[in-house]
Amino acid sequence: MDLLNIISEIEKVDPEFQEKISPRRAAIKNITSFGSKVAVAAMPFALGSLFKKAYAQQSTTAIAAVLNYALQLEYLEANFYNAGLDAATFATMRLSITPSELAGLRLIQTDENNHVTFLRTVISSLGATPVSFTAANFDFTARGTFPTVTTSSATYLAVAQVFEDTGVRAYKGQAGNLLRNQTVLTAALNIHSVEARHASHIRMVRRARALATGTTSAAAIRPWITGANDTGVGSVTSATQAYDEPLGMPAVVAIVTPFFR
């Protein structure tokens, strides 16, 4: 499935989809009512049944399309870490990654690959076909925007921050669509919180480097997402320092499309 066609695919079965994905601040009051915590890894098959019950009046095709949207983002992140940490083309970049930095990136790599496996299982349990990507489907230079990503660990970590920040805001942008099913919402928020930890870790590493070398102002790498932090690969909605604003699907697609072949 072509990433650029996701929105139109969903709109074919749900003409009101664009309205549904618009963030609604009033929905925040509903989040506090979801008290139970569900382990993501324990419920792939159960989620398929829950999806069908919660959305009995909606098309399974539309639901699967939204999940495939999330899956494509997870494929992007998983392949980014797989390539960066294991591919021969990134060998020069890895020379300047410290052992402690590598250990942290390995944990993130494992998480992202687990997210791919989880979403594929849920989509399959709905009777739908999960999208699939291989390393050949990605260009981590973003069509030349980041030409040194394979040779410079500083560039690699900067791109990692773009991906993690975008992932956090993308999941938040879809949370409103799941308010009618607290189990599904909890699952999505569990992934969202892990993505937030990833973003925080990458920022911590970049700030530590800036303090140690003085090559970049540590103050410029804030521990929260701001409008200036994730620019350079497409137009995004600006965020205040007090809030990590959600990103709608069109904005996310604009950011990540250059990384797909």
C-alpha positions in Angstrom: 0.0 0.0 0.0 1.4 3.4 -1.0 1.8 5.6 2.0 0.4 8.6 0.1 -2.8 6.7 -0.7 -3.7 5.9 2.9 -6.0 8.8 3.6 -7.9 8.4 0.3 -8.3 4.7 1.0 -9.9 5.4 4.4 -12.1 8.1 3.0 -13.5 5.7 0.4 -15.2 3.8 3.2 -15.6 6.7 5.7 -16.2 10.1 4.0 -16.2 11.8 7.4 -12.7 10.5 8.2 -11.0 13.9 7.9 -13.4 15.4 10.5 -12.8 12.4 12.8 -9.0 12.8 12.9 -9.2 16.4 13.8 -7.9 16.8 17.4 -10.7 17.6 19.9 -9.5 19.1 23.2 -12.8 18.3 24.8 -12.0 14.6 24.4 -9.3 15.0 27.0 -11.9 14.7 29.8 -12.7 11.2 28.7 -9.1 9.9 29.0 -9.3 10.0 32.8 -12.1 7.5 32.9 -9.9 4.7 31.4 -8.5 3.2 34.6 -7.4 -0.4 33.6 -4.0 -1.1 32.2 -3.6 -3.8 29.7 -0.2 -5.3 28.7 0.2 -4.8 24.9 2.1 -8.0 24.4 -0.6 -10.1 26.0 -3.6 -9.3 23.8 -2.9 -9.4 20.1 -5.6 -12.0 19.3 -8.1 -10.6 21.8 -7.9 -7.2 20.3 -9.2 -8.4 16.9 -12.4 -9.5 18.6 -12.7 -6.3 20.6 -12.2 -4.2 17.5 -15.1 -6.0 15.7 -17.4 -5.5 18.7 -16.5 -1.9 19.3 -16.8 -0.9 15.7 -19.7 -3.1 14.6 -21.2 -0.3 12.6 -18.0 0.8 11.0 -16.1 -0.9 8.1 -13.4 -3.2 9.1 -11.5 -2.0 6.1 -11.4 1.5 7.5 -10.1 0.2 10.9 -7.5 -1.9 9.3 -6.4 1.1 7.2 -5.8 3.1 10.3 -3.8 0.3 11.9 -1.8 -0.1 8.7 -1.0 3.6 8.9 0.5 3.0 12.3 2.2 -0.1 11.1 4.0 1.7 8.3 5.4 4.2 10.8 6.6 1.4 13.0 8.3 -0.3 10.0 10.1 3.0 9.2 11.4 3.2 12.8 12.3 -0.5 13.1 14.2 -0.5 9.8 16.0 2.7 10.7 17.4 1.1 13.8 18.0 -2.2 12.1 20.0 -0.5 9.4 21.8 1.9 11.7 22.9 -0.7 14.2 23.5 -3.7 11.9 23.8 -2.8 8.2 27.3 -2.5 6.6 26.3 0.8 5.0 26.2 2.4 8.4 29.5 1.0 9.7 31.3 4.3 9.5 28.5 6.0 11.5 28.7 3.3 14.2 32.4 4.0 14.8 31.4 7.2 16.7 28.7 5.6 18.8 29.8 4.8 22.3 29.0 1.5 24.0 26.5 3.1 26.3 24.8 4.8 23.4 24.7 1.6 21.5 23.1 -0.3 24.4 20.3 2.3 24.6 19.7 2.2 20.8 19.5 -1.6 20.9 16.7 -1.4 23.4 14.8 1.0 21.2 15.5 -1.3 18.2 13.9 -4.2 20.0 10.8 -2.1 21.0 10.2 -1.0 17.4 10.4 -4.5 16.0 8.0 -5.7 18.7 5.6 -2.9 17.7 5.7 -4.2 14.1 5.0 -7.8 15.2 2.1 -6.7 17.5 0.4 -4.5 14.9 0.7 -7.2 12.2 -0.9 -9.7 14.5 -3.8 -7.4 15.3 -4.5 -6.5 11.7 -4.4 -10.2 10.7 -6.8 -11.0 13.5 -9.3 -8.6 11.9 -9.1 -10.6 8.7 -7.2 -7.8 6.9 -3.7 -7.9 5.3 -0.9 -6.1 7.1 1.3 -3.9 4.9 4.9 -5.2 4.6 8.2 -3.4 4.0 11.8 -4.4 3.7 15.0 -2.5 4.0 14.9 -1.8 0.2 11.8 0.3 0.7 13.6 3.0 2.7 15.9 5.9 2.0 17.2 7.3 5.3 18.8 10.2 3.7 15.3 11.5 2.9 16.1 11.9 -0.8 19.3 13.7 0.1 18.0 15.9 3.0 20.4 14.0 5.4 23.3 12.9 3.2 25.6 12.1 6.1 23.1 9.8 8.0 25.2 6.7 7.2 28.5 8.3 8.2 27.8 10.7 11.0 26.3 9.6 14.4 25.3 13.2 15.0 23.1 13.2 11.9 21.8 9.7 12.7 20.7 10.7 16.2 19.1 13.9 14.8 17.1 11.8 12.3 16.2 9.4 15.2 14.8 12.4 17.1 12.7 13.3 14.1 11.2 9.8 13.9 10.6 9.5 17.6 9.0 12.9 18.0 6.8 12.2 15.0 5.8 8.9 16.4 4.7 10.3 19.7 2.6 13.0 18.0 1.2 10.6 15.4 -0.2 8.2 18.0 -1.6 11.1 19.9 -3.3 12.3 16.7 -5.2 9.0 16.4 -6.2 8.6 20.1 -9.5 10.4 19.6 -10.6 7.8 17.1 -10.4 5.1 19.8 -12.3 6.8 22.6 -15.2 4.4 22.3 -13.1 1.4 23.1 -11.0 1.8 26.2 -9.1 -1.4 25.7 -7.9 -0.5 22.2 -7.2 3.1 23.4 -5.1 1.7 26.3 -3.1 -0.4 23.9 -2.4 2.6 21.6 -1.4 4.7 24.6 0.9 2.0 25.8 2.8 2.2 22.5 2.6 6.0 22.6 4.2 6.1 26.0 7.1 3.9 24.9 7.6 6.1 21.9 7.8 9.1 24.3 10.5 7.3 26.3 12.4 6.7 23.1 12.2 10.4 22.2 13.3 11.4 25.7 16.3 9.0 25.5 17.4 10.3 22.1 17.2 13.9 23.4 19.2 12.9 26.5 22.0 11.4 24.4 22.1 14.4 22.1 22.1 16.9 25.0 24.9 14.9 26.7 27.0 15.1 23.5 26.4 18.8 23.2 27.5 19.4 26.8 30.6 17.3 26.3 31.7 18.7 23.0 30.2 22.2 22.9 29.5 21.7 19.2 25.8 22.2 19.6 24.0 24.2 22.3 22.5 21.8 24.8 19.8 24.4 25.5 18.7 24.0 21.9 17.9 20.3 22.4 15.0 20.5 24.8 13.5 17.5 26.7 10.1 18.3 25.1 8.8 18.7 21.6 8.6 22.3 20.2 7.8 23.5 16.8 11.4 24.0 15.9 12.6 20.5 16.9 11.0 18.5 14.1 11.2 20.8 11.1 13.4 20.3 8.1 11.5 17.3 6.7 8.1 18.9 6.0 5.6 21.3 7.5 4.3 20.3 11.0 1.9 21.9 13.4 3.8 24.0 15.9 3.8 22.9 19.6 4.1 25.0 22.7 6.6 24.1 25.4 3.8 23.1 27.7 2.1 20.6 25.3 3.2 18.0 22.9 0.5 18.7 20.3 -0.9 15.8 18.2 -0.2 15.5 14.5 -2.9 14.6 12.1 -2.3 12.0 9.4 -1.7 14.5 6.5 1.1 16.2 8.5 2.7 12.9 9.5 2.6 11.6 5.9 4.3 14.9 4.7 7.1 14.3 7.2 7.8 10.6 6.6 7.2 10.3 2.8 10.7 11.4 1.8 12.1 8.4 3.7 10.1 5.9 1.6 11.2 4.7 -1.8 
